[in-house]
Amino acid sequence: MTITITAFERSPDGGKGLARDMRVRWALEEVGQPYDVRLLSFKAMKEPAHLALHPFGQIPTYEEGELALFESGAIVLHIAQRHGGLLPDEANGRARAIAWMFAALNTVEPPIFDRALAKILERDEPWYEQRLPVLEDRIRKRLGELSGRLGDADWLEGEFSAGDLLMVSVLLRLKGSALLDEYPNLSAYVARGEARPAYKRAFDAQLAVFAAASTG
C-alpha cells in the first residue's frame, strides 16, 4: 500500500523546512519508506474532501490503505511504531523516547510558535514591543531546561529517536536567532539533526515543491 501525505501547494515558510509535513517526510526517510505527496491549495484545505481527513483543515495528513491520520506528532509516532529505526527496542527506552516526542510538541513548541505568530501578526500593534520580551523569556526558560538535560550528549536518550526528530523540528523555528545561539549545545544538536541524510532528503523534497510553486 502506497503512503500518501498532504503538503502545502505554496508553503508560507519560504522553503525553510518549517511546514509540518517536513516532520512526516523526515520520519519516512529515516525508516526508508517511499511515499507520495498530494499538494493542496489553502482553498482545497477547507473543502469537504480534505476536511474528511483533517477536521481542522490543516496539513499534513497520512493515508495508507484504510488508515487516515492527521496531526504530525501522531503520524510520526505511527511511523516510528510501525517501522524500525525511530524508537528503541528496549521498553523503557522506547517509553522515554515517546515522552520526548510529547515534550517537543506540548512543552517546547508552544512558546516558540507564539513568538513566531507574534512576529507575523502583532508586529504593528502598540503592545508588540512589550510582549516580545515576555515571549522570549518563556522560550529561554524551556531552552535552558532542555540544554541542561541534553548536556554534552548527541541525542536526548542515547541513539537518535523520534523524540529527537520532533525536538529538532521544533527548534528549527529558532535557527539563526540569538535565542538559540545562547545555548551552544542546542545549536549543535539542531545542526546534527540537519546533517542526517534522511533530513537532507526530506528538506530537498519540500524545497523542490516551493521552488516549483515560485516559478509556476
C-alpha positions as a Markdown table, in Angstrom:
| # | Residue | x | y | z |
|---|---|---|---|---|
| 1 | Met | 0.0 | 0.0 | 0.0 |
| 2 | Thr | 1.4 | 3.4 | -1.0 |
| 3 | Ile | 1.7 | 6.0 | 1.7 |
| 4 | Thr | 0.3 | 9.4 | 0.7 |
| 5 | Ile | 0.8 | 12.6 | 2.7 |
| 6 | Thr | -0.5 | 16.1 | 2.1 |
| 7 | Ala | 1.5 | 19.3 | 2.0 |
| 8 | Phe | 1.1 | 22.9 | 1.1 |
| 9 | Glu | 1.0 | 23.7 | -2.6 |
| 10 | Arg | 2.6 | 27.1 | -1.8 |
| 11 | Ser | 4.2 | 26.8 | 1.6 |
| 12 | Pro | 4.2 | 30.0 | 3.7 |
| 13 | Asp | 7.6 | 29.1 | 5.2 |
| 14 | Gly | 9.5 | 30.1 | 2.1 |
| 15 | Gly | 11.1 | 26.7 | 1.6 |
| 16 | Lys | 12.8 | 26.7 | 5.0 |
| 17 | Gly | 11.5 | 23.2 | 6.0 |
| 18 | Leu | 9.3 | 24.5 | 8.8 |
| 19 | Ala | 5.9 | 23.3 | 7.5 |
| 20 | Arg | 4.7 | 20.4 | 9.5 |
| 21 | Asp | 4.8 | 17.9 | 6.6 |
| 22 | Met | 8.6 | 18.1 | 6.9 |
| 23 | Arg | 8.4 | 16.1 | 10.1 |
| 24 | Val | 6.5 | 13.4 | 8.4 |
| 25 | Arg | 8.8 | 13.4 | 5.3 |
| 26 | Trp | 11.8 | 13.2 | 7.6 |
| 27 | Ala | 10.3 | 10.2 | 9.6 |
| 28 | Leu | 9.5 | 8.3 | 6.4 |
| 29 | Glu | 13.0 | 9.0 | 5.0 |
| 30 | Glu | 14.6 | 7.7 | 8.3 |
| 31 | Val | 12.7 | 4.4 | 8.1 |
| 32 | Gly | 13.2 | 4.0 | 4.3 |
| 33 | Gln | 9.5 | 4.1 | 3.3 |
| 34 | Pro | 8.5 | 5.6 | -0.1 |
| 35 | Tyr | 5.6 | 8.0 | -0.2 |
| 36 | Asp | 3.6 | 10.1 | -2.5 |
| 37 | Val | 2.6 | 13.7 | -1.8 |
| 38 | Arg | -0.7 | 15.4 | -2.6 |
| 39 | Leu | -0.3 | 19.1 | -2.8 |
| 40 | Leu | -3.1 | 21.3 | -1.6 |
| 41 | Ser | -4.1 | 25.0 | -2.0 |
| 42 | Phe | -5.3 | 26.9 | 1.0 |
| 43 | Lys | -8.8 | 26.7 | -0.6 |
| 44 | Ala | -8.7 | 23.0 | -1.0 |
| 45 | Met | -7.6 | 22.5 | 2.6 |
| 46 | Lys | -11.0 | 23.8 | 3.7 |
| 47 | Glu | -13.1 | 21.8 | 1.3 |
| 48 | Pro | -15.1 | 18.6 | 2.3 |
| 49 | Ala | -12.7 | 16.1 | 0.8 |
| 50 | His | -9.8 | 17.3 | 2.9 |
| 51 | Leu | -11.9 | 18.0 | 6.0 |
| 52 | Ala | -12.9 | 14.3 | 5.9 |
| 53 | Leu | -9.2 | 13.6 | 6.5 |
| 54 | His | -8.3 | 16.5 | 8.8 |
| 55 | Pro | -11.2 | 18.0 | 10.7 |
| 56 | Phe | -9.3 | 21.3 | 11.3 |
| 57 | Gly | -8.4 | 21.8 | 7.6 |
| 58 | Gln | -4.6 | 21.7 | 8.1 |
| 59 | Ile | -1.7 | 19.7 | 6.8 |
| 60 | Pro | -0.2 | 17.1 | 7.0 |
| 61 | Thr | -2.4 | 14.1 | 6.7 |
| 62 | Tyr | -1.3 | 10.5 | 6.2 |
| 63 | Glu | -3.1 | 7.8 | 4.2 |
| 64 | Glu | -2.2 | 4.2 | 3.9 |
| 65 | Gly | -4.9 | 1.7 | 2.8 |
| 66 | Glu | -7.9 | 2.2 | 5.0 |
| 67 | Leu | -5.9 | 4.2 | 7.6 |
| 68 | Ala | -6.1 | 8.0 | 7.6 |
| 69 | Leu | -4.3 | 10.1 | 10.2 |
| 70 | Phe | -3.9 | 13.8 | 11.0 |
| 71 | Glu | -1.6 | 15.7 | 13.4 |
| 72 | Ser | 2.1 | 15.5 | 12.6 |
| 73 | Gly | 3.1 | 14.1 | 16.0 |
| 74 | Ala | 0.5 | 11.3 | 15.8 |
| 75 | Ile | 1.7 | 10.5 | 12.3 |
| 76 | Val | 5.4 | 10.4 | 13.3 |
| 77 | Leu | 4.5 | 8.1 | 16.3 |
| 78 | His | 2.6 | 5.8 | 14.0 |
| 79 | Ile | 5.6 | 5.6 | 11.6 |
| 80 | Ala | 8.0 | 5.0 | 14.4 |
| 81 | Gln | 5.9 | 2.3 | 15.9 |
| 82 | Arg | 5.3 | 0.5 | 12.6 |
| 83 | His | 8.9 | 0.6 | 11.3 |
| 84 | Gly | 12.2 | 0.1 | 13.0 |
| 85 | Gly | 14.8 | 2.9 | 13.5 |
| 86 | Leu | 13.0 | 5.6 | 15.3 |
| 87 | Leu | 12.2 | 4.0 | 18.7 |
| 88 | Pro | 14.4 | 1.9 | 20.9 |
| 89 | Asp | 13.6 | -1.8 | 21.1 |
| 90 | Glu | 14.0 | -1.8 | 24.9 |
| 91 | Ala | 10.7 | -1.0 | 26.6 |
| 92 | Asn | 11.9 | 1.8 | 29.0 |
| 93 | Gly | 14.0 | 3.5 | 26.3 |
| 94 | Arg | 11.0 | 3.4 | 24.0 |
| 95 | Ala | 8.8 | 5.0 | 26.6 |
| 96 | Arg | 11.3 | 7.7 | 27.2 |
| 97 | Ala | 11.7 | 8.5 | 23.5 |
| 98 | Ile | 7.9 | 8.8 | 23.2 |
| 99 | Ala | 7.9 | 11.1 | 26.3 |
| 100 | Trp | 10.4 | 13.4 | 24.4 |
| 101 | Met | 8.0 | 13.4 | 21.4 |
| 102 | Phe | 5.2 | 14.8 | 23.7 |
| 103 | Ala | 7.7 | 17.2 | 25.3 |
| 104 | Ala | 8.7 | 18.6 | 22.0 |
| 105 | Leu | 5.1 | 19.3 | 20.9 |
| 106 | Asn | 3.5 | 20.2 | 24.2 |
| 107 | Thr | 6.2 | 21.9 | 26.3 |
| 108 | Val | 8.8 | 23.3 | 24.0 |
| 109 | Glu | 6.9 | 24.2 | 20.8 |
| 110 | Pro | 4.0 | 26.4 | 22.2 |
| 111 | Pro | 6.1 | 29.4 | 23.3 |
| 112 | Ile | 8.3 | 29.2 | 20.2 |
| 113 | Phe | 5.2 | 29.1 | 18.0 |
| 114 | Asp | 3.6 | 32.0 | 20.0 |
| 115 | Arg | 6.7 | 34.1 | 19.2 |
| 116 | Ala | 6.6 | 33.2 | 15.5 |
| 117 | Leu | 2.9 | 34.2 | 15.3 |
| 118 | Ala | 3.5 | 37.5 | 17.2 |
| 119 | Lys | 6.3 | 38.5 | 14.8 |
| 120 | Ile | 3.9 | 38.0 | 11.9 |
| 121 | Leu | 0.6 | 39.1 | 13.2 |
| 122 | Glu | 1.3 | 41.6 | 16.0 |
| 123 | Arg | 4.4 | 43.5 | 14.8 |
| 124 | Asp | 2.4 | 46.7 | 14.2 |
| 125 | Glu | 0.4 | 46.5 | 17.4 |
| 126 | Pro | 1.2 | 49.0 | 20.2 |
| 127 | Trp | 1.8 | 46.2 | 22.7 |
| 128 | Tyr | 4.3 | 44.3 | 20.5 |
| 129 | Glu | 7.5 | 45.8 | 21.9 |
| 130 | Gln | 6.4 | 44.9 | 25.4 |
| 131 | Arg | 5.0 | 41.5 | 24.6 |
| 132 | Leu | 8.0 | 40.1 | 22.7 |
| 133 | Pro | 10.5 | 40.1 | 25.6 |
| 134 | Val | 7.9 | 38.2 | 27.7 |
| 135 | Leu | 7.5 | 35.6 | 24.9 |
| 136 | Glu | 11.3 | 35.3 | 24.6 |
| 137 | Asp | 11.8 | 34.8 | 28.3 |
| 138 | Arg | 9.3 | 31.9 | 28.2 |
| 139 | Ile | 11.4 | 30.4 | 25.4 |
| 140 | Arg | 14.6 | 30.9 | 27.3 |
| 141 | Lys | 13.2 | 29.0 | 30.3 |
| 142 | Arg | 12.4 | 26.0 | 28.2 |
| 143 | Leu | 15.7 | 26.2 | 26.3 |
| 144 | Gly | 17.6 | 26.4 | 29.5 |
| 145 | Glu | 15.9 | 23.3 | 30.9 |
| 146 | Leu | 16.4 | 21.4 | 27.6 |
| 147 | Ser | 20.0 | 22.5 | 27.4 |
| 148 | Gly | 20.7 | 21.3 | 30.9 |
| 149 | Arg | 19.2 | 17.9 | 30.2 |
| 150 | Leu | 21.0 | 17.4 | 26.9 |
| 151 | Gly | 24.3 | 18.4 | 28.3 |
| 152 | Asp | 27.2 | 17.1 | 26.1 |
| 153 | Ala | 25.2 | 14.2 | 24.7 |
| 154 | Asp | 24.5 | 13.9 | 21.0 |
| 155 | Trp | 20.8 | 12.9 | 21.4 |
| 156 | Leu | 18.3 | 13.0 | 24.2 |
| 157 | Glu | 18.2 | 9.3 | 25.1 |
| 158 | Gly | 21.2 | 7.5 | 23.7 |
| 159 | Glu | 20.6 | 6.9 | 19.9 |
| 160 | Phe | 18.7 | 9.2 | 17.6 |
| 161 | Ser | 14.9 | 8.7 | 18.0 |
| 162 | Ala | 11.6 | 10.1 | 17.0 |
| 163 | Gly | 11.9 | 12.3 | 20.1 |
| 164 | Asp | 15.0 | 14.0 | 18.6 |
| 165 | Leu | 13.3 | 14.2 | 15.2 |
| 166 | Leu | 10.4 | 16.2 | 16.7 |
| 167 | Met | 12.6 | 18.3 | 19.1 |
| 168 | Val | 14.9 | 19.3 | 16.3 |
| 169 | Ser | 11.9 | 20.1 | 14.1 |
| 170 | Val | 10.6 | 22.4 | 16.8 |
| 171 | Leu | 13.9 | 24.1 | 17.5 |
| 172 | Leu | 14.5 | 24.8 | 13.8 |
| 173 | Arg | 12.0 | 27.7 | 14.1 |
| 174 | Leu | 14.7 | 29.4 | 16.2 |
| 175 | Lys | 17.5 | 28.7 | 13.8 |
| 176 | Gly | 19.7 | 31.7 | 13.3 |
| 177 | Ser | 18.1 | 33.6 | 16.1 |
| 178 | Ala | 20.1 | 35.0 | 19.1 |
| 179 | Leu | 17.8 | 32.8 | 21.3 |
| 180 | Leu | 19.1 | 29.5 | 20.1 |
| 181 | Asp | 22.7 | 30.8 | 19.9 |
| 182 | Glu | 22.6 | 31.4 | 23.6 |
| 183 | Tyr | 22.7 | 27.6 | 24.0 |
| 184 | Pro | 25.6 | 26.3 | 22.0 |
| 185 | Asn | 24.8 | 22.6 | 22.8 |
| 186 | Leu | 21.3 | 23.1 | 21.4 |
| 187 | Ser | 22.6 | 24.9 | 18.2 |
| 188 | Ala | 25.0 | 21.9 | 17.7 |
| 189 | Tyr | 22.1 | 19.5 | 18.4 |
| 190 | Val | 20.0 | 21.1 | 15.7 |
| 191 | Ala | 23.0 | 21.0 | 13.3 |
| 192 | Arg | 23.4 | 17.3 | 13.9 |
| 193 | Gly | 19.7 | 16.7 | 13.0 |
| 194 | Glu | 20.1 | 18.7 | 9.8 |
| 195 | Ala | 23.2 | 16.8 | 8.9 |
| 196 | Arg | 21.4 | 13.4 | 8.9 |
| 197 | Pro | 21.0 | 12.1 | 5.3 |
| 198 | Ala | 17.3 | 11.5 | 5.8 |
| 199 | Tyr | 16.7 | 15.1 | 6.9 |
| 200 | Lys | 18.5 | 16.3 | 3.8 |
| 201 | Arg | 16.4 | 14.2 | 1.5 |
| 202 | Ala | 13.2 | 15.4 | 3.2 |
| 203 | Phe | 14.3 | 19.0 | 3.1 |
| 204 | Asp | 15.3 | 18.9 | -0.6 |
| 205 | Ala | 11.9 | 17.3 | -1.4 |
| 206 | Gln | 10.0 | 20.0 | 0.4 |
| 207 | Leu | 12.2 | 22.8 | -1.1 |
| 208 | Ala | 11.6 | 21.4 | -4.6 |
| 209 | Val | 7.8 | 22.0 | -4.1 |
| 210 | Phe | 8.4 | 25.6 | -3.0 |
| 211 | Ala | 10.8 | 26.2 | -5.9 |
| 212 | Ala | 8.3 | 24.8 | -8.4 |
| 213 | Ala | 5.4 | 26.9 | -7.0 |
| 214 | Ser | 7.6 | 30.0 | -7.1 |
| 215 | Thr | 8.4 | 29.6 | -10.8 |
| 216 | Gly | 5.0 | 28.3 | -11.8 |
